[in-house]
Amino acid sequence: MTPVPLQWMNDFLLSYNIGHALLAGFVLSILAVLPLQSRKVFALNAALFGVLFAIAPISASAFRWRLFGFVLLVLAPLLYLTSDE
């Protein structure tokens, strides 16, 4: 008896890495922050995920995710400083 559903799930998940998981978490956290309508909270969220993307092991994710983290680390303070709240 072979576990067919587990094999299908394994084949599906092998095409993703830690960068994809962090991006999914970033998008879900943005959706959670939007009802607050606070640019400061949004900027702090972006800075946190920028750090997470930047320190993720390069062997487990592609370089483009680290670059995305550096972009978030540059843009997050600008968003924080330009917020009115």
N, C-alpha and C positions, 0 to 999 in steps of 0.2 A: 504494500500500500504506500504510494508516494504522496506526500503533502503538496498537492498541486496549487492550492491558494497561496501557500507560503513561498513556493518557487516563483509565482507570478509577482508577489509583493517584493521579493528579493530582486527580481529583474527590474522592477519599476524603481526601487529606491537606489539601486546602484548607479543610476545616471545622475544623481544629485550629490552635492557636497555640502560642507558646513556654510559656505557662502550663500547657497540657496536657502538653507534653514534660517540664517540670520536675516536674509532679505524678507522672508515670509514673516518673521517676528517683527521686523521694522515696519512693514506694511500694516500688520495687525495692530501694532502699538500706535501708529499714526491714526488709524481708524478709531482707536479708543480715546485719543487725545482731542480729536476734532470737536466733539460736543462741548468741551471745556472752553473753546474759542480763546485760548491763551497762546500767544506767540512765544512767550517765555518758556512755557511747559513744552511746546513743540520744539524749541531750540535745545532745551536740555535733553529731550528725547533723542534728537538728532545727534547731539554730542556724545551721548552714551553709546548709541549704535555706531558712531564713527570710531570710538575707541574699540568697541568689540570687533568691528571689521578690520581695524588696523592691527590688532594684536592676535587675530586668528592665525593659527599656524599655516604658513605658506604651503606646506606639503599637503594639507588637507583641503585647501581651496586655491583658486586661481589668483593670479596677481591682480586681476581686474577688481576683485572684491577688496583687496587692500587699498587699491587706488580710490575706490568708492569711499572707503573709510576716511582717507585723507581729505577727500573733497568735502565730506560731511564735517570733518573737524575744522575746515576752513570756513564753511558756510554757517555753522551753528553759532559761533560767537557773533557773526554779523547779524544774524536773525535776532539774537538775544539783545544786542545793543540797539537795534532799530525798533524794538517793540515799545509800545506806549504804556502797557499795563504795569 
